[in-house]
Every structure is written in structure tokens, then in C-alpha cells.
Amino acid sequence: MFKRILVANRGEIALRIFRACRELGVETVAIFSEADRGAAYLELADEAYCVGLPKAADSYLKIDRVISAAEIGNVQAIHPGYGFLAENAHFAEICRSCEIEFIGPSHEAMALVGDKNAARRLAKEVNVPTVPGSEGLVEDEAQAVSLAHELGFPVLIKASAGGGGRGMRVALNDLALKAAIQQAQAEAEAAFGNADIYLEKYVEHPRHIEVQIIADNHGGAVHLFERDCTMQRRHQKLVEESPAPRLDAETRQEMCDAAVRLIRAANYTNAGTVEFIVDPSGSFYFIELNARIQVEHPVTELVTGIDLIKAQLLVAAGEKLPFTQDDIRQSGASIECRINAEDPDKNFRPTPGTITRLRVPGGFGVRFDSHVHEGYVVSPYYDSMIGKLLVHQPTRREAIACMKRALSELHVEGVKTTIPMHQKILDHAAFHESRVDTTFIERTWPS
Ligand code: MV4
């Protein structure tokens, strides 16, 4: 195992990694921006270095400074967390050339899955279902129009360098399609420096189900079952759960097997998430492979009992996975509510400011992953998530009751939060019955 690692992140995920490291006897080096200087969670690292000004582009995203901190801190590895540099293949490659282990997939595998068109082609090769659409990239308008006629409208234009809903455009007819192609190409070129696009049939009213995977460098590759992340708004997940409700055992098995086939074909190692959409008839389609530990990973930890951060460190250190597929069981039901400093009544506008009062819930089956405390100042510079409230119970019904109880205990004053919205979701019959799709939030509570 590593003696010492650097955590190239902030907030709750940095804290999550410090804690796992402490249990493993691994020393930690933190980095922080001027906005995070003096933050309490940094006390749980062994050492901390400032890497620049509050804006992420001037600190957490500055590769040279992160690498300098790693050199000065004398670490063997870097954990990138999620966001920031986590899916930057260039950064992973620089880590390798500096002989620092990047705790994630190889830069080659990361670059492969970061190319959404390449990932889609690979999925097809190994019989992982993909949405009907273009064979490779869309080269010109005429080709796209004729394909759209074959598939039927609506169709979706996706940027090959996009992902997570960025650079996506729906088209309902020929004219709109031609415009969408121009716009998508221009946007993708501006945002990613890559104008490549591909086309898919637009799957209406989908559910979003993702499979957690992890693989080692010795041929070990397993899934840790699925998470249902359908409850989202504008590609920001709000509630995640496992097992996915309304997923039959056979489809679950097929999805999880498909996910493992794909990561094996990609030579993918370390933790990752294979995203699918499931249409109203129950057919599932591969969408993308996320090359990072995700915000919602604790949902999977609760139902499997496996510490994913420790597993990431083990695998990155060259060890074998300490479990096989047969050791992994999905037990009980887990739900996560993302607690954001946002005002749901004002279009989810972030509400930076000081937390003047905080009461954290506890009790049986409750976990609160958070770096905040009374007096903490929520910065306008970063993501507005201030914590993740999770529950684990024998059944989904009990998990919902437990989450409602835990939400009622959680008090945050000083900043508006998404807590009242979560209470409304947890009280909604459609959520209880899980008769929802990715448009539920916007349809149920317009604007
Ligand atoms: C789709 C789709 C419908 N049809 N692809 C959005 C995020 C990105 N990972 C893929 N996404 C989608 N791709 C086809 N062919 C609908 C979505 C989508 C979505 C997917 C997962 C979770 C939430 C979503 C919200 C809107 C659209």
C-alpha cells in the first residue's frame, strides 16, 4: 500500500478520502485554494498546500501546481476525487511521467472512454446494447437527415467529447436537425476543442440506471450492482438509490454483465460507472462510461458493504481486488439525498453564505457525508453541495421512512437548501411507486 498520497480535491470528497486513508494507515497531503484556506476538513489531512486563488481554474485545475504539491509533499499517488482533474487524461498521463500513481484508470483507458463515439463503438463490438443511431461520427448534413428518416424523429445530436448531458441537442424535424448539427459542432469545438458529433434516436421518458464497476491490474473485474439516478434536474442528480426499483432480476443481471464486458474490452481499471438509460418498455442502452468515483458511490457502499475508496487505493497500489463477484451481494435498500446550498424556489440558484446553525441527523442506518459545520462559509466559487444524506434499511419502504425522519432532523440555517424539495419528493406518490422518468422534477414542479 502507498505510504502517502495527495488528494487533488476539496470538500466532502476530500474528507471522504482522508478518512479512508487514515484507516488504511496512508498519510495524506491536501491541497487548497485561498477560498478554502483554514477549512476544518483540512485538519484531517496530515499536511496541506495552497495551490492558488479561489477560482478552480486558478488552483484545483492547475496541473503544474498540483504536481508541484505532490513533489513537495513527497507522495506516491494522487487521488483526484470527482470533478476538477478527475477525468483529465492529460493529467493522468503527466502523473505517470512524473512516476506518481494516478488513482483511477490508465490515461489510455480514460482517453478511450472519454471519446463517447469510441466508447459506443466498443460497446457494440462486445454486444452491449446501444441506442440505434449513426455508425460512428456524423460527417455531413445529408447523411444525418437520411439517418434521422430511417430512425424516425426525435433524434439526439451528441458531442463525442461531451458527456453528462453537455453538448446534447434534440431535433424534431429536418430543418431543426440541420440547425442542431451546426450548433452542436460549434459548441463542441468551443467547449472541448473537438467538433465531432454522432447521432442517436432520442429515447423518450427514460430512467437513468448506472452500474458501479471496479477492476484491478490482474484481470479481476467486478460490478457492484446498480444505482437508479432518475431523480434529477438539468443533469444534476438529486436523489439516488440502490437497488433500482422496478428493475427485474434478469434485466439487472444483463446490465451488470454488460457493464463488466465493456470495462474488460476497454482495459479499464480502478473504479468507474457504466451509465445506461432504460426506456419505458424496460430495454436498456449504454450511454457512457464515467472514469471516476462518483458523488453517489456511498449508495453502493451501503448495499454492498464495500468501501470503494479503499478498494480504489488497493487496486492503484497494484494489489488484487480483495473480493470476487460471488462475494458481492446487494443487501437491503439505500437512498441518498444531495443537500445543496440552493434555493429551490428561485430556480435552484446557489445560496452562498455562512451556515449559522447545523443539526446533523444520526441514528440507525443514517450516514451524513459532509465537510460543513456551524460557522462554515459556503463559497460561491464551487459546487453548491454541502453534504450527502444517506440511509440504509432492509427494504425500500423502510429506507424512505428513515430518510424522511433523517431529513426532519437535519437543520441548516443561514443558507437556503434543497432539504424542503427532498421532503416533497419523499412524500410524492410517484416516488413511492417509482413511476418516474428523468423529466419528473421539471414536469411536477415547473420552473
Ligand atoms: C440520451 C437520452 C435519450 N436518448 N440519449 C443525458 C446525460 C448523458 N449521460 C446522456 N443523457 C441522455 N442521453 C438518447 N439517445 C436522454 C438523456 C438524458 C438523461 C440521461 C440520464 C439522466 C438524466 C437525463 C436527463 C435528460 C436526458
Boltz pocket constraint, residues with backbone or C-beta under 6 A from the ligand:
constraints:
  - pocket:
      binder: B
      contacts: [[A, 131], [A, 156], [A, 163], [A, 164], [A, 165], [A, 166], [A, 200], [A, 201], [A, 202], [A, 203], [A, 204], [A, 206], [A, 207], [A, 208], [A, 229], [A, 230], [A, 232], [A, 235], [A, 275], [A, 276], [A, 277], [A, 287], [A, 288], [A, 438]]
      max_distance: 6.0
